[in-house]
Amino acid sequence: MDFLIIDDDKTFRDAACFLIEDGGHYAQGVESGRLALEALKDGRFEAVLLDLNLGRESGLEVLTEIQKQFLDLPVIMFTAQGSIPSAVEAMRRGAVDFLEKPFQGEQFTAVLARLQRLRQMSRRIERLEQEASETRAQALEPIFDFSTPAMLEAMEVLLRAARTPASILILGESGTGKSVAARAVHQQSHLADKPFVTVSCPSLSMELLESELFGHVKGAFTGAIKDHWGKVKMAEGGTLFLDEIGDLPLEIQPKLLRLLQEREYERLGENATRQVNLRVIAATNRDLKKRVADGAFREDLYFRLNVISVELPPLRALGQDLIRFAGHYAKFFAAQCGRPLEELPPETAACIRAYPWPGNLRELRNAIERAVIMAKGSRLTPEDFPAELRGSRAAASAVEGNEPQIGSLVSLEAVEQAHLRKILKLAQSLGEAAKILGIDQATLYRKRKKIGLE
């Protein structure tokens, strides 16, 4: 940890810095409240050690000013013998602990342990609040409850890998729920109570992305006005999720490879090597093998990421799970709008299943939200959906009652009858039709008679 020591006694200040640095931490001393407030503006210090008596200044007044400007910065008070009541007053005003001067290494270690527990608790509360906010915003899908074989297989692999430290690579089209799957893996893993930190690889310039990942020190580049800890540090002990890893700039890839192999990194503009313990999950909609062949992605990084690899199928391949997702979103947005809503009627479900959903879950979510808003009653009808969905040829066929489509919400008998009519129309003879259908001619004759084609 990085400590700022505020004490007007230089001898004690230097001794405290030496003791703290001897314990493997960084310490810097200043002699007044004014200098302390200037130093704290850089944002590099994680805690303050403040003397109650600063010559003409009052440590209590400096404490109040620090709390005004740096609300979440923990302050530990120095107190001399006989000033315990003042220490109690300092803690009443917001100090987190106190040390009696002169203090020994064991005393500082005990205070440091309490401070680290406080930081961990604060970070966990912040993380839980963030996760609760994200859950409300995303309305997370019940991702482990699938009936589609391809998705069941993918989720089985993810669940088996979740309890291991192995890197995971999640492939799939944009909008197929890769980030939701990554968070689900984290929640099912041994790291569930640790941070889950997301980095969107294509969202920033190369320099800013490197800073976002690894952090920087003041002056590392134009605009770096203070030290910054990156997402790697934030993910310590937990999971780092690299979204759209296929768009990671080539210049940053060696540093990521080193992080994966050696668990080491440096902040921009700093020579100090730092160790980190975390688990990496990556996702992309790109063909990484092609990116490797094109020289846009390092082959060694690809193999390092690809310890466990799964591909999430697109929404159009999910069959009945597509309708389950649609119903889930419909209930969610109906609750948001405060209106009653019936189950999806067959004609609406058929319309939804007939559309190819190129935007996958994102497009489905938006379409359902629009339909809920536009619905005039308690039922969602095809007319409530966007025009491109209503206008698709397959959807029109399903809605207007023409020949049923495979996967439409119709009976097996209706599908069989439609198939018989087409084969009989295309075949040159009854014998050829029977051969195509895999039945004998007597059976075909009875089926023709049943549907009135004699």
N, C-alpha and C positions, 0 to 999 in steps of 0.2 A: 504493500500500500504506500501511497505518497502522502506525507504529513507536512503540514505547515505549523511551525512552532512560533508562538508569539510570546516573547518575554524580553523585558528591558535589561535583564542581567545576561551579558554576553557569555560569561563563564558557564552559567547554567545552561544557556541556549546551546552552546557548542557541545557541552557534555551530553545533553539530551539528544542532539542530532547524532552524535557518535554512538550512543547506546541503541538508538532506533535503527541506524544503518547497520550496526553489528548484528542485528536480528534479521537482516535481509530485506529491509525496507528502505524507502527514500525519505529524507527529511531535509527541510530548508527552514532556516530561522530568520525572523524579522523582529525588530525591536519595538514596533508601535502598531496601533490599530490602523492608522492611515496606510502604512506600508503593507500591512496584511490585506486590507481590502483591495489594494492595487494588485497584489500578487494573486489573489483569489480570482480575479477577472479572467485569467488564462484558462481556468477550468480544469487544471491538471491535478489539483489536490483532492484527496478522497476523505480527509479528516483534518481537524484543527486541534492543536493543543494550545490552550490559552491560559495565561497567568491572570489571576484575579486582580493583582496589583501591578500596574504598568507605569510606575512613577506618577506623573500627573494625570494619567488616564485611568479610568475605571474599567476593569475587565468586564464587568456586567454590562456596561454601555456598549463596549465593542461586541460582546455576545449578541446584544439586541440588534445591532447594525448588521452583523453577519447573517442573522436569521432573516432580516428584512430582504437582503440582497441575494442570499444563497439559501433558500428555504430548506433544501434536503441535505445540506452539508452537516455532518455530525461534529459537535464541538465537545472536547474533553477539557475540563478545567484543572489548572494547577492550584493547589492550596497549600499554604504554609501551616504549621501547627498553630492551633488557636483560632483558625478561620473557618472551622467546620460549618458554623451557621451560615457563613457567606456561601460556602459550597452548596448547602441545601437550597439557598435562595437561587443560586445559579441553575441548579437542576429544575427548580420550579419554573424558571424562565426558559427552559428548553435544552440545557446541556445534557448530554447523554451519560456522562460519567465524570469522575474526578480522580486525580492522583495527588497524594500528599507529597510535598517537596521536603527533601530530595527523594526521588523514587529510585527503586532498584529494578533490575531487569525482570525479575519474577513478577513484580507489581505491574509493570508495563505489559507483560505477556498476558496476565489475567484480564487487564482492561482491553487489550487487543482482541482476545477471544470473545469477550462480550460484544465488542464493536462489530466483529465479523458476523456473529450470529444475528445482530440487528440488521446488518446489510443484507444478509441472506433472506431474512424475513421480509424486508422491504422489497427486495427484488421479486420474491415469490408473490407477494401481494400485487405488485405491478404487473407481473406476468399473468396472474389469474384474472386481473381486471381486463388486460388486453385480450386474453383468450375468450373471456365472456363477451366482450364487445365484438370480436370477430365471429363468434358463434351466432350472436344475434344478427350480425350483418349478412353472414353467408347462409344461414339456415342449413347447417351441415346435413348432408344426405345420410340416411341410415346405410352406410356403405357396406356393412358386413352382411346384409340381408338380400342376397341376390339369388335369382333362379337361372340366369344365363350361364351355361357351362364355361364359356370363355372368361367371364368375370369371376365366377366362383374359383376357377383355377388360378387366376391372377391374385385374388385376395388370399387364397390359401398360401401361395408362395410368400406374399408380403407378411402375413401373420407368422409364418414359420421363421422368417428372417428377422422379424421385429425384435425378438429376444436375444439376438446376437449383435456383436459390434460391427458386423460387416457393412461396407458401403452398399447402397442400393441405388439402382438407376431405374427410374420410372419413365417409360416411353408412351407415346400416344398423341393423337391429334389435339390441337388446341381446344380447350374447353371440356376435356373428358374427365376432369376431376383429379388431375395428378397432384395438385397441392392438397386437396382433401385427403387423398390416399396417403400422402407423406405425413400429414398431421395424425392420421389414424395409426400409422405405423409407430410414430413417436408415443402416442397415448397407450399403445399396447406393449411398449417396450419397458425395459428396466430403467429407462431414463424419463419416465412419464412425469416425475415431479421436478425435472430439471428444465432449463430453457429450451424453447423451440424457436429458432431465429431464422427468418426468411430473407434471402437476398435475390432480387430480381435481376438477372444478369444483363438483359438488353435495355434496362431502363436508364442507364447512366453512361457518360463518356468513359473512356478507358481509365483516365486518371482518377475521376471521381469514384468509379467502381472499385478500383484498387484501394482507395481510401476507405470506401464503405466496407470493404471486406477486412482489410488488415489494420486500418487506422493510420494516423499520421501525427507528426509532431509539428509544433508551431513553425511556420516558415518553410515547410516542405514544398509548397507550391503556392502560386498566387491565390490568395483567398484563404489560406490556412492560417487564421489569426490566433488559433489556440490549439493545444493538443487535443487529439480525438482518438478514442478507443473504437475500433471497428467491430463488425458483427462477429468476427471470430472470437474476440474477447467476450462479447455478450453471450455467446453460445457455450462458454466454458462448462464442461461437465454434461452438456446436453446434446441437442441435435442442430446442425447447421443445414438448412434446406436451400439448395442452389436451384432456383427455378429458371428454366430455359437455359441450361448449361451449354447447349449447342451454340449459343450466341456469345459465349465468353471470349473476349479478345485474346488473340494468340499470345500477346505480350504477357498476360497475367497467368496463363496456363502453367508455366514452370513453377511459379510460386504456389499455385494450388496443388500441384503434384507434390511439391516438397511438404506442404501441410499434411497431405494424405499419407505420405510415406514416413516422414520424420516427426510429424506433429510439432513442427517448428515454423516460425514466421518472424518477420520484422515489420514494424510500422514504417510508412513512407518517411524518409528523412532521418531515420534512426538506424544505428548500427547494432544495437542490442538485440540479441536473439532471444525470443520468448517461446516458452513451451505451452502447449494447450492440449487438453484432453476432450475430444468431442467425437460425435458420430456424424457422418456426411450422408445426406440423401440428395440425389440430383434428379432433375426431370427435364425432359425436352420433347418438342414435337418435330425435331430435326432427325434426319437419317445420319447418325453419328459415323457409321461406317463410310458413308459417302463423303462426309466432312473430312474424315481422316484421309481418304483417297485423294481428296482435292487439296490437301495440305492446310486446311483451315482448323484442324483439331489434332492435337498431339496423340499419337497412337498409344504411348505409354500412359497418358492420362486417361484415355478411353478404357484401357484394360484395368486400370486402378479403380475407376468408378464402377466398372461393369462386373463387380463380384457377384451381386444378385441383380438380375434384370427381369422386369416384367413389362408387358405392354397392355395398357388399358384399351379395350375395344371401343370403337365409336358408338355414339348413342343409337344410331340406326341399326346396330347389330344386337341390341339388348332385348329385343322382343318384348315380352310382358313386363320386364323391368322398366322399359320406357314409360309404360302407363303408370307404373307405381311411382316413378319420379314425378310424372305430371300431376298425379293425385296429391303427392306430398307438397309440391309447390302450390297447388290450388288451395289446399287447406291453410298453408302458411300465409298466402296473400289475402285469403278471405278473412283470416283472423286479424291481419293488419288493418283491413278495411272495415272490420266490425260488421260483417254481413254473413248470413247463413248461406251455405253452398252445398248442393247435393253431390253425390258421387258423379263422376264423369259419365254422361250418357253414351250408349254404344256408338252413335254416329260421330260424336266428338272424339272418342277414343280411336275410332277407325281413321278419322282425319289425321290425328296425331301420329298414328303408326304409319300412315302412308307417306308422310313427309320425310325427306332424307336427313334433315337436321345437320347441315354442314357446320354450324356453330356449336353443336353438341349441347352440353348442359347449360352453357351461358345463354345460348339462343332459346332453349326450351324455357329456362327461367324467365327471360324477358317476354316471351310469347304468352306464357301463363299469366304473368303479372298484368299484361295488357288485357288479356281476356277477362280476368277477374274485374278489372276496372270498367271494361266496356259492357259486361254482361247486364242485361236489363232485368233478369229475374234471378232465381236461385240455381239455374242450370247454365253451364257453359256450352254454347253452341258453336259450330264451325264458323258462323258469321262473326263471332267475337274475336277471332284470331286474325293475324296479319294477312294481307291479300295474297302474298306469295305462298303461304301455307294453304289457303283455300283454293288457290288457282292451280296447284300442282295437278298434273294429269291423274296420278295415282289417287290423290285425295278426292278428286272429283268423281272418279270411278267408284270409290268406296262409298261416298256420301250419296250419290245419285241412285244407287241400287243397281249398277251395271254388274258385270261379271266380278265376283269377289276376288280380292287379292290374297295371296298367301300371307298369313299373319293377320288378316282382317278379323274383326270380331264377328265371325259367322260360323255356322255349324260345319262339321266335316261333310255332311251330306250335300250341302250347297257347293262346297269346293269340289267334291267328287263329280257332281252333275256338270259343273262348268268345265271341268277337265275332260269328261266324256264327250261333251258337245264339240270341244276344240279338236280332239283327236279324231273323232268320226268325220269331222269336216276336212281334216288334212290328209287322212289316210286314203289310199287308193281302193281299199277293200276292207270288209269286215275282218278277214283273216289278218291283214296287216295291222289293223287297229287293235285286235286282240293281242297280237304279238307285242306291240308297243306298250300296252297296258299291263302285260304280264298275266293275262287271264285267258281261259278258253273261250271259244266262240259261243258256247251255250250260255255261259255266265254273262257275256257281253250282250247277247240277245235279250236276256231277262232284264238287264239294267236299262237297255234301250226302251224296252216296253214300259218299264216303271216310270221313266221320265217323258213318255209320250213321243218317242222318235221312231215309231214303226213306219 
